[in-house]
Amino acid sequence: MHRKAVRPGRQPVYRSKLFQEQVHDSYKARGKLQEPAVCPQCGAVFHKGRWQWLPRPEGAESATCPACHRVHDRFPAGYVQLEGDYVSQYRAELVNLVRHVEQKAKAEHPLQRIMDIVEEDGGLLVTTTDIHLAHGIGEALRHAHRGRLQSHYNPEEKLLRVRWERQSSPKRP
């Protein structure tokens, strides 16, 4: 491959880097929030540049956090699909694991929440407000119950789809 000579101290410009699309996330604040701010729905506090679980500060502004915004709009950032006949056999145990992962993540990161858990085609569909929680749920399922895990991230939509599947072991005579 032939490259153009570049003057010292300058970076070469490649055609693929001339126009970078601006990524738009409607659930991210457009500007810096006034600190401190409190979400009126969940009580999370925006302090030192991030949402945290703190006592409500005096004179705090009101601002809806991105997680409550997603819940209100019914627009998840993560989908976790649990499939296979194993799901119907161990439904309660799987739901408990999913809720435990949420509680652990939410304690540290207020924006990581489960929006809904619904039965779908004999399996379960878990929707989340954050892609990291969806990933964490999938990894916890694979670690605790084995099975097959697949993930697909769509950067344009800032959306993660996780699919976990396990079939029950055949019964021995």
N, C-alpha and C positions, 0 to 999 in steps of 0.2 A: 504494500500500500504506500503510495506517495503522499507525503505531507508537505504542506507549505511551510516555509521558514517563518518563524515568529520572532519578533524582536525580543531581546531579553527583558524580563519583567512583565511581559504580556501573556495572556492566556489565549490559546487558539479558540476560534469560534466555530463550532460545528453546526451544520444545518439543523440537526435534530434538536439543538438547544436554543435556536433563535427565538422561537415562540413557545413559551411555556404557558399552558392553560392555567387560569386561576381556579383553584379548587374552591367551590362554594359549599359551605356547610351552614344551613339556616339555623342549626341548633347551637352554633358557637356565637358568642357575643361579638357584635360588629365593632364595638369599641371597648375600651377598658371600663369595667363596672366601677361605680363609686363604692369605695370601701368604707366601712363594712356594709354589706347588703345581706338581707335575709329573704329566703324563699317563703312566701306566704302559705304555700301548700304543705311543704315538708319540714320547714324550719331549718334547713341547711344554711350555713353562713358562708358568704364569700369573703375570705380574709387572706391577705398576703398572696393574692393572685390565684387562689383556688377555692373550691367549695369544700367545706369541712363541717363536721358535727361539733359545734361550739355553743356555749350559752349565747342567747340573743344579746348583742351589744346595745348599749344606750344610743338612741338616735340613728339606728341603722336604716338604710334605704330599703325599699321593698323591690325585689327583682325575682322573677320566676327562674328557677334553675333549669338547665337543659334537660335533666331527667324528667321533671314535672311537665315541661313543655312537650316532650315526646309522648308522655303518658296522655296528656290532654289531647294531642293531635292523633293519638293511636298510630304512631309512626315509629316502629322499632328500629334499632340499629343492629340487633342480632336476632337470629332465628336458630333455635336448636331443635332439630327433629329427632325424636327417639322412635326407632322402628324395630320390628321383629316381634315374634311371639313371646320373647323374654320380657318385653315391656308389660304385657297384660298379666303375666305371672308375678312380676316383682314391682308392680306399679307403685305401691305405697313406699317401698324402700327407695326406688328411684326418685320419687318426688321429694322424699326426705333429704336425699343427697343433694338434689338441685337446690332446695331451700337452704340447706346448710352452707353450700358454696356461696349463695347470695348473701346470707347473713355475715359470713366472714369477709367477703369483698366489700359489702356496703358499710361495715363498721369502719373501714379505712378510707373508702372512696364513696361518698354520698351519691355520686352520679351512676353507680353500678347497681341497677335494680331489675328485678323481674317484673315485667308488665302483666303477663298472663301465662297460665299453663292450661292448655285445652286438649281434649282428646280429639285425635284426627286420624281417620283410617286405621283404627286399631292401635295406634301409637299415641305419642304425646308431642305437642308443639309448645315449646317454651319461647316466649318473646322477651327480649331484654332491651334496656335503654342504652346499653354500652357494648361495643364489640369485645372488649376484654373479658367481660362477664360471660358472654356466650362462649368464648374460647375456653375460659376456665371451667365452665360446666362440662363442656365436651371432654376436656382432659381429665376431669375428675371421674366422669363416667367410664372412660377407657381404663383409667388406673384401677378403679374399684371393681368394675364388672367386666373388664376386657371388651371384646366386641371390636367392631370396625368403625373408625372415625375418619370422616372426610370434612374438610373445610374449604370454603370458597369465599374470598374477600373481593368485593367490588369497590375499588377506590373512588370511582366517580360518584357512587351513591353512599360511600362510607357505610357499607353494609356487609355483615359477615353472616354467612349461612353455614351452619354446622350440622352434619348428619351423623348420628350414632346409631349403629345397628347391631343387634345380637339375636341370634336364634337360640332357643332352648336346646340343651343337650338331649339327644334321644334317650328315652327311658330304657334302662337295662332290664332284661327279663329276670 
